[in-house]
Amino acid sequence: MSTQTVNVLILGATGYTGTLITEYLEQHPERTKFSLGIAGRSLEKLQKLKKDLSLSAGVKLFAFNLSDEHAINDTVRRANVIINCIGPFWRYSTPIVRACAVNGVHYVDITGEPWWIRDLLREYDFTAMKSKAIIIPASGMDSVPSDLAVYLSARALLKRGEGITLGKSVTAIRVPPGLSGGTLSTVLSAAELPKSKLIGLEDPFALTPAKGIVRPFKMVHSLPFTSIYGGQSLMESINEKIVNRTWGLLEADALSTELSASRHAPPFRYGPNFVYQEFSQTPSRFAGLMLSVMYFFGAAVVFLFPPVRWFLKRFGPQPGGGPKQVFTDKAKIVYTNVTSTDGPKPEHVKTRVEFRGGAYTTTAVLVSESALAILFNHAELPKLGQAGGILTPMAALGDTLVTRLLNSGRLTYDTHTLHPGESRKAV
Ligand SMILES: NC(=O)c1ccc[n+]([C@@H]2O[C@H](COP(=O)([O-])OP(=O)(O)OC[C@H]3O[C@@H](n4cnc5c(N)ncnc54)[C@H](OP(=O)(O)O)[C@@H]3O)[C@@H](O)[C@H]2O)c1
């Protein structure tokens, strides 16, 4: 058994997204300050990856088998922070989270599977809090940009004075198309889940201990104060739950702070009347309606007819493959959020968040910078992050992640106040 240790260990490094993450971290400006390891089930594949990416000699290789619990425990204990890319996560990755929670090892991943996160919360949240392991699922495109856009709007509004809370918050998302084989296989694998795992997941508060206000169902969406329209988004089912979990974690934290005698500053919280909605931006209202119709029809066909899934598996992108994306891509991802304060005279802000790159290179940036925030900035993390447990990107990392993403040069954002009557500008 190996005795080598590393600061950051990438599990599933040989996959499509794992390879992008390995490349990003190997080229990172702070690379000399951390040691890196890559892990997978095949030592030969890891050696080939090391050669193909010309990784530095010091990058350590870890081969392990997911059916061997002792090997998993031994592997995760070799690292300060794990980045996990082994999906479908519900099928493979529970033993990895268990090992991190038990051993107090910090963990981030790129899952977009709410059914799995709900299981993790039930089984390992308390264990992780006891060991102080920071465990942040959904640290990729699902769901950092959504969580971040709301957080930035909230921060701009809440700093205007004590006692302010938020009302409606809506985000329009624009992501360039493209699907990896691993993502397709994960989406299709949802049809193989036991039915019991899906019950209650239509609830946007399924990952939140407290229940908040449920947004109305809509086929056509619009962003307040703008001429931005849209329809149902594939990522909404995870992103809304993560944003709402951030809301719930902040509410619970604010309550415990208010009850304690050691309150120095007003708590950072969205408030009891916060209600969140997200949609995919389209060129017109009609295109938004068409997108929603296609989404619901497509989802029904895929889940009700096994031959359709067989066809997609056979002829769609295969595990290990995905769209051609490089870090110099000119593509961009735009999230536009409008959030209002609660109360009789609401104030409104619009935040436009832009990432340079495609969805998978951006995932590599987001999850890597989250891992490095835990490694290098632990003492500056919000109290919630330092306490450990199964958390969300913004509840655990807050401003630390914002600063890291800005420094990466991949994120730009702009937040400004909207005035009623302001012209409805398209973005
Ligand atoms: N939320 C987001 O923003 C986001 C973005 C990207 C990806 N994802 C998710 O991330 C996951 C990976 O996607 P991908 O496109 O990178 O997939 P992929 O190319 O198929 O890679 C999967 C990785 O998991 C490893 N793996 C699979 N089964 C394993 C097992 N039984 N034991 C050990 N390792 C195993 C593979 O190892 P081998 O190389 O040995 O096969 C490979 O390293 C998917 O669930 C996808 O949905 C999410």
PDBQT file of the ligand as one rigid body, heavy atoms in Angstrom, charges set to zero:
ROOT
HETATM    1  N1  LIG A 501     -22.357  19.228 -12.996  1.00  0.00    +0.000 N 
HETATM    2  C1  LIG A 501     -21.492  19.552 -13.901  1.00  0.00    +0.000 C 
HETATM    3  O1  LIG A 501     -21.320  20.701 -14.127  1.00  0.00    +0.000 OA
HETATM    4  C2  LIG A 501     -20.740  18.447 -14.575  1.00  0.00    +0.000 A 
HETATM    5  C3  LIG A 501     -19.793  18.730 -15.557  1.00  0.00    +0.000 A 
HETATM    6  C4  LIG A 501     -19.085  17.670 -16.101  1.00  0.00    +0.000 A 
HETATM    7  C5  LIG A 501     -19.343  16.375 -15.702  1.00  0.00    +0.000 A 
HETATM    8  N2  LIG A 501     -20.292  16.134 -14.764  1.00  0.00    +0.000 N 
HETATM    9  C6  LIG A 501     -20.564  14.776 -14.262  1.00  0.00    +0.000 C 
HETATM   10  O2  LIG A 501     -19.315  14.199 -13.925  1.00  0.00    +0.000 OA
HETATM   11  C7  LIG A 501     -19.323  12.817 -14.193  1.00  0.00    +0.000 C 
HETATM   12  C8  LIG A 501     -18.154  12.492 -15.101  1.00  0.00    +0.000 C 
HETATM   13  O3  LIG A 501     -18.384  13.034 -16.381  1.00  0.00    +0.000 OA
HETATM   14  P1  LIG A 501     -17.331  12.786 -17.549  1.00  0.00    +0.000 P 
HETATM   15  O4  LIG A 501     -17.918  13.307 -18.787  1.00  0.00    +0.000 OA
HETATM   16  O5  LIG A 501     -15.992  13.271 -17.136  1.00  0.00    +0.000 OA
HETATM   17  O6  LIG A 501     -17.360  11.169 -17.594  1.00  0.00    +0.000 OA
HETATM   18  P2  LIG A 501     -16.298  10.125 -18.127  1.00  0.00    +0.000 P 
HETATM   19  O7  LIG A 501     -15.438  10.728 -19.169  1.00  0.00    +0.000 OA
HETATM   20  O8  LIG A 501     -17.066   8.896 -18.480  1.00  0.00    +0.000 OA
HETATM   21  O9  LIG A 501     -15.368   9.833 -16.840  1.00  0.00    +0.000 OA
HETATM   22  C9  LIG A 501     -15.810   9.064 -15.764  1.00  0.00    +0.000 C 
HETATM   23  C10 LIG A 501     -14.652   8.804 -14.820  1.00  0.00    +0.000 C 
HETATM   24  O10 LIG A 501     -15.125   7.936 -13.781  1.00  0.00    +0.000 OA
HETATM   25  C11 LIG A 501     -14.287   6.776 -13.744  1.00  0.00    +0.000 C 
HETATM   26  N3  LIG A 501     -15.063   5.602 -13.379  1.00  0.00    +0.000 N 
HETATM   27  C12 LIG A 501     -16.206   5.173 -13.948  1.00  0.00    +0.000 A 
HETATM   28  N4  LIG A 501     -16.602   4.035 -13.345  1.00  0.00    +0.000 NA
HETATM   29  C13 LIG A 501     -15.689   3.750 -12.385  1.00  0.00    +0.000 A 
HETATM   30  C14 LIG A 501     -15.532   2.709 -11.430  1.00  0.00    +0.000 A 
HETATM   31  N5  LIG A 501     -16.411   1.717 -11.349  1.00  0.00    +0.000 N 
HETATM   32  N6  LIG A 501     -14.447   2.732 -10.627  1.00  0.00    +0.000 NA
HETATM   33  C15 LIG A 501     -13.546   3.746 -10.706  1.00  0.00    +0.000 A 
HETATM   34  N7  LIG A 501     -13.633   4.753 -11.586  1.00  0.00    +0.000 NA
HETATM   35  C16 LIG A 501     -14.693   4.747 -12.413  1.00  0.00    +0.000 A 
HETATM   36  C17 LIG A 501     -13.732   6.629 -15.153  1.00  0.00    +0.000 C 
HETATM   37  O11 LIG A 501     -12.562   5.826 -15.094  1.00  0.00    +0.000 OA
HETATM   38  P3  LIG A 501     -11.981   5.112 -16.416  1.00  0.00    +0.000 P 
HETATM   39  O12 LIG A 501     -11.260   6.207 -17.167  1.00  0.00    +0.000 OA
HETATM   40  O13 LIG A 501     -11.084   4.078 -15.869  1.00  0.00    +0.000 OA
HETATM   41  O14 LIG A 501     -13.154   4.582 -17.181  1.00  0.00    +0.000 OA
HETATM   42  C18 LIG A 501     -13.471   8.089 -15.490  1.00  0.00    +0.000 C 
HETATM   43  O15 LIG A 501     -12.269   8.505 -14.902  1.00  0.00    +0.000 OA
HETATM   44  C19 LIG A 501     -20.703  12.521 -14.793  1.00  0.00    +0.000 C 
HETATM   45  O16 LIG A 501     -21.542  12.063 -13.753  1.00  0.00    +0.000 OA
HETATM   46  C20 LIG A 501     -21.188  13.859 -15.301  1.00  0.00    +0.000 C 
HETATM   47  O17 LIG A 501     -22.585  13.970 -15.305  1.00  0.00    +0.000 OA
HETATM   48  C21 LIG A 501     -20.991  17.143 -14.202  1.00  0.00    +0.000 A 
ENDROOT
TORSDOF 0
